[in-house]
């Protein structure tokens, strides 16, 4: 089994994507928010590349059954129902509805992964569920969404957690590229205190300055759900799948 990590979508864009599975990481906050939306009962999530596309997608659906959510640079978007904080996505708001969701970094990562057989969204909240959902395919790509095309520390640490846990559970040989080995190393350096790592990351520090510390505390919860957002077979939307081996 080979695990290849990519620290930004640009590293994988244009490559022949021969992975059995691509796992997308955008811990602060795209994949964490998407996972929470499904945990709160969202029926499906339509990822979009911008506000205009979001409004067009919502127009094609029954408006009272649609929530438009997301943000850009942590700033609310005019006429969106919700922002990009996972704490906003409660059962009372999102339960049973379709979420049209804009997160520029997450969507870029999804878009460059569409040729893979499976595309899953991972965060600290569902990391064990991701491992159980993936199994042991021959080739796994871990794609960190990064931030505006740049390296994101928290995504790399989360990818490293996946690498370490999968190696711990697998009896066969595992091949890692340099980025996968690096992410595993930095995860090991920070595994005892994930919240502290998030607080020290550049994005985490930004959120703290904007009074979003509860978002970091939420994102730092490890294995708080068994729900895995997965791209549909027709590559148009995300659906919730459940890792049944470990019922939470």
QUICOR-V222322 format. One line per field, one symbol per residue. psi: psi as a letter, one per 40 degrees, with the letter a starting at -180 (. if undefined). burial: + if it has 9 or more other ideal C-beta (glycine too) atoms within 8 Angstrom, else -. A space follows every 10 residues. Layout:
psi: ???
burial: ???
//
This chain:
psi: hhhhiheidd deheihgeid hhhhhgdged ddddddddde eidihhhiei ddddddddde ihdeehhhia ihffhihhei diaehdeegi dddeheihhh hhhddddddd deedeidihi hiiddfdddd ddddbgidhh hhhhdahfei hhdddddddd ddddddddeh eaihhiiddd ddddddddde degdddddde iddddddddf ffddddddde hhfeiehhhh hidefdiiih ihhedgh.
burial: +++++++++- -+----+-++ ++++++++++ ++++++++-+ ++-+++++-- +-+++-++-- +----+++++ +--+--+--+ -+++++-++- --+++-++++ ++++++++++ ++++-+-+++ ++++++++++ ++++--+-++ +++++++--- -+++++++++ +++++++--+ ---+-++-++ ++++++++-+ ---++-+++- +-++++++-- -++-++++++ +-+-++++++ ++----++-+ +-+--+--
//
